[in-house]
Every structure is written in structure tokens, then in C-alpha cells.
Amino acid sequence: MSRPLAVICLAAGLGKRTRVSTPKVLLPLCGRSLAGTALRAVRELEPARVVVVLHHQMERVQAALQKELEGVFARVDYVDQGAPRGTGHAVQVGMQALAGFVGDVLVIYGDCPLMTGETLRELCELRGDAPCSALTAYPEDINGLGRILRDDQGRFVGIREQRDCSPEELAIDEVNCGFYCFDSEALRPALARLQPNNAQGEYYLTDCIADFVAGGAELPTLEALDATEAQGVNSLADLAMAQAIMQERILLQHLDNGVLIVDPGATWIDHDVEIGADTVIQPATVIGKGCRIGRGCEVGPFAHLRQGTVLEDGAALGNFVEAKKAHLGAGAKAKHLTYLGDATVGAKANIGCGTITANYDGVHKHPTQIGAGAFIGSGTVLCAPATVGAGAMTAAGAVVKPGTSIPDGELWLGVPARFLRRRGGGEGKQEA
């Protein structure tokens, strides 16, 4: 970007149509919130300033976004719109936080998570010396959307909200996406001249377009090649459709990187997941955000990898295995009916069917350490904190008490588990 860029994200809406207590902009989408996803789309544009306009449950939304966006932007300002009085009013409040800023002002929306950085960059570059550039589209369903008005020469001359359209204007199939790049110095006086001259008594940001045209400006428009990028989320049905679109994008990216996803239609992978080439993802697998999977691994079917799980090269998690903050070393395997929580598993260790790391004592979570080459027998319960040394073994059905440390190379069995002998021969004295 040749000019300094500021971003104003409008996220003050109530979201009544979702019928849930969660603020609409915090609804989950593939491991991120709607607003967090929308804001990450502008990260690659390297904005100098980011302003988020809030109101409904502001403290909750701000706290969540601050946590989610930590490290994404150097600075994010959160401002309260007060009683919402339209998009023009929201941008007026956002511009107050940008006092003294000169450059491009990009307006985005916290409930439009499918917009891409590539399209937004093109919209900003298109503005040139004009006071504004606008994004338009030709979606299949135009109901409820503002119509793009053009003169006889096809020049963009205005936007009419559907509720204010004449019958002729309702027939227009080019619609306003609501994304704009403004010249900050042209936007400020245009915002100051806004009047609530409409049926809703609101300040429309679209009236700035009419203001620019009345002043003799020619405004460029960019047609979104994929109309779904501008799709907003107003209901849980909209959220489900957005999830399907975003999930397809994520899966295609992993496929392009050499990950063999056996059945993409039965696989769920969140944002912020790393998977190495030659890894096979079997059907009915769920991989949460923040997981890292190396090369040549196998995951699933019916596996659930939760946040913080790491699989080094060649590791495997199989049928009905759940892992949470688990780290499996290279070649380690847990193939069946197992829960690994807060566990570190050494290279080439084998976790038998039905093993559980009982990591929660009702108050705190505790870690389990399993050494390289260890063999955990089927049905073992490892009550954390517990340590199993390198090359050690538990017999089937063993229950390892909290605080136990099994030395390298020893075989333990029973309830509670106790020493039997060293692996590879040699009887040992049993301990009560």
C-alpha cells in the first residue's frame, strides 16, 4: 500500500435474529470469532490504525477481541458508538478516533467474515485520486440489499437502500456490498454533512456517495468476483452457510499443501492448524485451532485433536482418540479408544487401546509424561501427575496412582500398579 491505511470495523450491532446470548460478532467460525476473522483479512494490508466500533455488550466483545487479536496488530482502538443511528453515525464515531490521520480509510464489518485481504487490497488500490471506491456484486439473492445506481453512461452515481427503492430500482441486480475505501480528507466533511433524511431516521454512509457525486467526482467500483465474500451473518442459518464456505477454503489449502484428506465432506479443520505433507486425515476427524501435525502422520477416523496438540513426523492418532494439549513424538502411536490430555508421549511410544490420562482432579489439570519407546497396555489409567520412563511398560488394566514415577525399562501391573520386573527378563521384587 502506497498510502497510510486505517481500518474501521463496524461491530456494534445487537444481532437479534441469532436468538442467542452471545454477541453476534463473537459467534464462532472455524476456531475464530466472526469479528476476529473479518479483522484478520486486513492484516496483510498492514494498516497503520485499526478502530473497532462497538456498543452491544461492549466490554465482553472488547475483552474477547483483545485476547483473540493479541500479536495480530500493533494497536487496536475500541470505541463505543452509543445508541446506534446507522452506518454513517458509526463511521463518524470511528473517525473521531482517527483524528489527525491522513490516508485511506477502509470500512469493513464484524459480521462479514468471508471477505479476503486480496479483494480489500484491490479495492484500496482502485481508489486512486477519487474520494471513494466501492465494492459491488451480482449475488443470486439480492433481497434486502442496497442497489447500485448508474447513469446512462454506466457511471456509478449512488446507492439506494432497498426499503427506499422505487419499483424500477428494485429490479437492479447489481448490489452494494458495503465495503468502501475512502480518502480521509474527503470523508470527514462528507460525514459532517450527513442528514437522517430517510424512513428510519438514520445516518446512511451511502449518502456520502451522493455527496461526492454531487460535487462532480467520478467514483470507481470493484465487482467482487465471488459474491459470497461480502455475505453477512445475521442468523444462525447464515452462520452455518459461512462455516461451510470457510471450511472449504481451509480444506483446499491443506490439500494444496500435500495433505491427503480422504473425505473432505466429513472432516473439520479449524483456522491456525499446521499439517505437513504426506499426512493422511481419515474421515470424521475434527482438528481444532492451534494444532500442529508433522509430515507422514495419520489421524482418524473419528479422532478429535483439541487446541495445543502436536504430532511430530510419523505419529498416529486413530479411531476414537481424543487429544488435548498432547505432544506425541516422532512415530508415537495411539490407535484406538484413547484420551490423552496434558500428556507428553516420547518417540515411538505405543499407547494401547482404552488408555486414559486422568489429568483432572476436580480442581486442577496435571501432566503425564510417557517416555520414548514406552508401551502402555490396553485399558491403562494414568492418574496425573504421573511419569512412565523410556522403554517402560504397563500391563493391561493397570491403574497408575497420582504422583507415581515408573523408572525406565520397568514393567508395572495391577490396581494400583506396582513393579513386577524389568522388561526383557529378570524377576523383581513386587512392591505393595
Buried (B, 14 or more C-beta within 10 A) or exposed (E): BEBBBBBBBBBBBEBEEBEEEBBBBBBBBBBBBBBBBBBBBBBEBEBBBBBBBBBBBBEEBBEBBEEBBEEBBEEBBBBEBEEBBBBBBBBBBBBEBBEEBEBBBBBBBBBBBBBBEEBBBBBBBBBEEBBBBBBBBEBEEBEEBBBBBBEEEEEBBBBBBBEBBEEEBEEBEBBBBBBBBBBBEBBBEBBEEBEBEBEEEBBBBBBBBBBBBEEEBEBBBBEBEBBBBBBBBBBBEBBEBBBEBBBEEBBEEBEEEEBBBBEBEBBBBBBBBEBBEBBBBBBBBBBBBBBBBBBBBBBBBBBBBBBBBBBBBBBBBBBBBBBBBBBBBBBBBBBBBBBBBBBBBBBBBBBBBBBBBBBEEEEEEBBBBBBBBBBBBBBBBBBBBBBBBBBBBBBEBBBBEEEBEBBBBBBBBBEBBBBBBBBEEEEEEEEE
